[in-house]
Amino acid sequence: MSNHEGQFLAALPRNFHALRGPFLQWAEPYGQADEVVLGHLRRALIGWYEACIDQTDPYVGKVNHYVQRVAEVYFSGRMEEAVMAAERMPLAQLGMTQDQNPLNHLPRPIHLNATQQLMLTQFKEMGKNCQELLLMSGYHRLTATRMAEVLNLEGRLAQLEDQRSKCLLMVRESWQAGGIVDPVHTPSPLDEELINRYYSGELGVTERWDVEARRPADSVFRQAMELREDWAEVVSVAGRQDLMETLVREETKYAVKRSSAPAASPKVKLSPRRKGGIKLGKFELPDLQTILAAVLFGVLCWMAWTTFGPSSAQRKSVAHFEPYPNVFDRYEPRDESERDLKRILYYYDRADYQSAYDELLPVAQAYPAAPLYLGVSALALEQPTRALDWLEQIPDGSYYHPTSEWYEALAYLAEGRKDAAVIVLEDIAETPGHEFRGKAGRLLEEL
């Protein structure tokens, strides 16, 4: 059951700003670029948040101690091994209890399989209200009373639960439409309720044993439980992405402060696409609710921008899409930061685009190639609007800009915006020596 009011969520951006300077100084011996270091800070803070709201064994130690200890594991690149070691035997440390030791509360890496990636895509195609509600209940685990306050439903808990049930029904319908579940082989409503109570911790010991004994023998029951576990991981990934994007936006405040010269005029593109950041002031709520709404709004705004056009243009995008090759197939990393990028692209090479995206997101500003790989990964995950947002960040003079133009055109087609795609493709086709000149010409003929 949910048991907190959002106080840890409200503290997250405050902790980021309070720890940022001291953390950069503490991490100097590692010799990493600031963006790599700050990426680990953001990851560690999200781990701290998840550890504090854990329903069974919450972390109760100090935030700065947690961040440094967990960041050490991130710097070592051995998070999965550390998580498995802590699960086998909780670690003890002189002067602190187990619930105060950060190494007993490490963020568990999640690698989505193909089914879960489809679930995540479908989740992000849902309406804003459902995404917000499901994240608050499934990831942030707010109390029903607090969710009602955030959604302006004070005193109407029955209406809140009705809305949540409708959203979950929409999730189930999208799974059926996507072939994730078979409507013919589904558990009964009573079994669904039993499974919900099992994962909510509402069953007694004997009832839990009965459920666990039934799982291996009843295939329909077992598949329903596995589906519930898959969905929980999907919601966790969506929540982590949302928090990461929120903390990345917090970092831009320092970029503005450091900039002393006027910004260069952006390249004018003949595109109707809307650009710009999220206006947090849209939510007329008290401080905590404003923070909640802003955090939850991070992922949701992408879908608010997305419009779906003719399916023929989308099919052209799919037919011509090929992931951009790994740059390290052509040359070896030259320094530690490039070795870190090569490690991240391990998932990209294996077509695990969700894991690649999650790994690249915290260090997006550290590598010139990162926006390109983020954009291509988003396009592979059928998120063209998000892909465009990354690709358009690559400046004209960048080595990767010509490549980004090709994937921009494919992203426009995936959105059904043929006119915008044609403008980009014509620019490519008219540029001598462009690596995608031939492909652009052939695609223009097909369009």
Buried (B, 14 or more C-beta within 10 A) or exposed (E): EBEBBBEBBBBBBEBBEEBBEEBEEBBEEBEBBBBBBBBBBBBBBBBBBBBBBEEEEBBEBEBBBBBBBBBBBBBEEEBEEBBEBBEEEBEEEEEBEBBBBBBBBBBBEBEBEEBBBBBBBBBBBBEBEBBBBBBBBBBBBBBBBBBBBBBEBEEEEEEBBEBBEEBBEBBBEBBEEEEBBEEEEBBEEEBBEBBEBBBEEEBEEEEBEBBEEBBEEBEBBBBBBEBBEBBEBBBBBBBBBBBBBBBBBBBEEBEEEEEEEEEEEEEEBEBEBEEEEBEBEEBEBEEBBBBBBBBBBBBBBBBEBBEEBEEEBBEBBEEBBEBBEBBBEEEEBEEEBBEBBBEBBEBBBEEBBBBBBBBBBBBBBBBEBBBBBBBBBBBBBBBBBBBBBBBBBBBEEBEBBBBBBBBBBBBBBBBBBBEBBBBBBBBBBEBEEBEBBEBBBEBBEEE
